[in-house]
Amino acid sequence: MEILGFYYFDPKYFLYVGPAILLAIWAEIRVKAAYARASQYQPRAGLTGAQTAQRILNYHGINNVAIEPVHTFLGDHYDPRHKVLRLSPEVYHGRTLASLGIAAHEVGHAIQDATSYGPLAIRNGLVPMASVGSNISIFLVIIGIAMSFKGLAIAGVLLFGTVVLFQLVNLPVEYDASRRARQVLLSNGMVTSDEDRIVGKVLSAAALTYVAATLTAILTLLYLVSKVSRRD
């Protein structure tokens, strides 16, 4: 979820969020490296990402989820509202450990949905408020400070708090989806133990990006609180 805000022009913002930015850069490097390495290996089962996803869905008796290609690089996601698993071309058609692992991870979210996994339901419920918070909270803070309207600035801070809450809930959701993915791949013989270690590196690197996003949100909230407090 993108966080917008004019605080990007404030040097003090980077003092607060600098560690998270460095972590995000490192996570991005790890993701690309792990993805590139895993893309060099073909799984023993020889399945595409789409075929892997369908086999896992069949194994869990999930018959109401469609699988569609989405023409965005690594834009893979599960849409719980429409019960659709959308996979990027590299994952949908790919026959590599990278495509297999990413597809399985996204199916992990479909399994969470089918089994009424609590954190996923909470995360989905937070999406509308967090989306609003990420887009307008900073404007409320800026206007509140500029007009010496403390209540408006505090409302902006509280609204941004929903972004932090979303990210905190999102962490266990993502880690659980990766755990489910690796478990079902191994139990169904779609990967060997050696292949599982390679898949695990891809999923672990991807999970680190969510950690970076959560840390960014928390530190940004602390920055906003400090701005409002100094104007009190």
Helices and strands as residue ranges (DSSP letters): G 6-9, H 11-38, H 49-59, E 66-69, E 77-79, E 84-87, H 89-92, H 97-114, H 118-146, H 150-187, H 193-230
